[in-house]
């Protein structure tokens, strides 16, 4: 009977582990629980420091603006503005655009060098504002591209990005 109990205890020790086991995702249960605690603490630290991407919702709360006037007469789309977005969700993008020479200037929001927004156009010599909500992921490059007609210029300015951070509770399970 004693031999059977000793074998059972030995089996349990191998499966559960000892308090002296080093933390490892492939180790014993005790070692795995220590690894879980380390991961949870890292996540909590990242959240507290704002490293993890936050969720956002398009709003009128301006987070970024570039008021520099930029222009091109190139008939191919040319990138005028670019920012890296460190949130995930929806952002409101606005910009003002005008044309010269009575031709139609065109502009479009891009994400990571791919068209994402509606192609906007104006033949007005006065600035016309365009506003659009765009879905983004943390780390995306949000860009504004415009084009002229090869002779006359298209101009843009007041490139704005607006959003609210959605505050959702984060639950960290503390393992003793």
N, C-alpha and C positions, 0 to 999 in steps of 0.2 A: 504494500500500500504506500509506504514512504517513497519508494522509487517512482511510483506513478504520480504522486503529488509533486515530487521534485522535477519530473519531466514536464508536468503541466506548468509549474512556475517558470521553468526555464523557457518553455514555449512563449508564455505571456511576456516575459522580459524581452525576448527577441522581437516580438511584435510591437509592444508598447514602447520599449526602450527605457533607458535610464536617464536621470536628470543630467548626467554628465555627457550625454550624446551631443555631438555638434549639430547645429542646425543644418538641415539639408532637405531639399524637396523629395529626394529619393530615399531618405533614411527612415528610421523608425517613426512610429506615431508621435512620440515625444519630440523627436527632432523636427518632424513636419509641423507640429503645432508651434514650435519656436520660429520656424520659417514663416508661418502665417502671421505671427505677431510682427516680425520684421517687415513683411510686405505691408501690413496694415499701418504700421507706424510711418513707413515711407510714403504711402498714399496720403495719410493724414497730414504729414509735413508738406507734401506737394500742394495739397488743397489749401492749407493755411498760408502758404507763400504765394499762391496764385499761379503756380506753374501748370497745373492741369487746365485744359480748356474749359472755359465757362460757357454756359448756354446763354444765348442772347435772343432778343426779340426786336424787330424793327420798330423804331419810334422816332420822335423828333428831337431826342437828346443827342446833340452833336458830340461825337467823340474825336473826330478828325476833320480838318479842313486845310486845303491848300488853295490860297487865293491867287496864286501866280497865273498870269495869262500866258497861255501857250498856244501855238498855232502851227499849221502845216498847209502847204499847197499840194503835197503829194496825193496822187489819186489812189494810192494803196493805203489801207489802214495803218496808222502810226500810233504807237503807244505814247500817251502824254503823261499819265499818272500811274503810279503803282504803289500799293502798300501791302504789307503782310498782315493778315487778319489773325488774331490770336484767340478768337472765340468761334463757337459753332452755333449755327442757327440762321436767323434772318437779320440782315442789316438794310437800312434805307440808304440808298446812294442817290445823291443829287449833284447836278453840275449845270453850268450855264454855257450855252453855245451860240455862236453867231457866224454869219457868212459875209464874204465881201464879193463885190461884183455882181450881185443878184443871183448867183448860182446857189445850189442846194448843198449845204455842208451836212455831213453825217457823222454820228458818234454812237458808240456802243460800249456797254460794260462787258468786260471779259473776266473770267476766272482762270488763272494759270494759263494765260495766252489762248484760251478758247472762248468763243462768244457765249455769253450767258444771259445777257439782257436783250431788250427790244432795241432794234436799230432805230435811232432817233434822227430826225432831220429838220432843218430849218433853212429858209432863204432870207431870213430877217437879218438886217445889218445891226440890229440891237440884240442884246443878249436875251435868250429865251431859256427858262429853267426847265429841266427835265428831272423827274423824281421816279425812282423805281425801287421796290423791295427785292433783294437778291438773297438766295440761300448760300451760305458759306460754311466751310469747315475750318477748324483751327489749323493754321499754317498755310491756308490758301493765299495766293497773291491776287488781290482785287485790283483791277486795272481799268482805265478809261482809254479807249482808242478812238481816233477821229480820222477823217480824210477830207481832202479838198478835191479839186477837179484837175489838178496839174497846172493851172494858171492862177486861179483865185484861192485865197486862203480861207480855211476854217479855223476858228478860234474857240478855246474853252477857258473857263476859269471857275473858281469857287467849287472845287471838287470836294464834296462833303460825305462823310459816313456817319450815320446816326443809329443808335440802338440802346436798349436797356439790358442789363444783366438780369437773368432770371435767377432768383435765389431759391434753390431747392435744397432741402436738408440732406446732408450726407451722413450716413450712419456707419460708424466704424465699430466692428465687434471686437471687444477686448477679451483676449483669451488669457486666463491666469495660469 
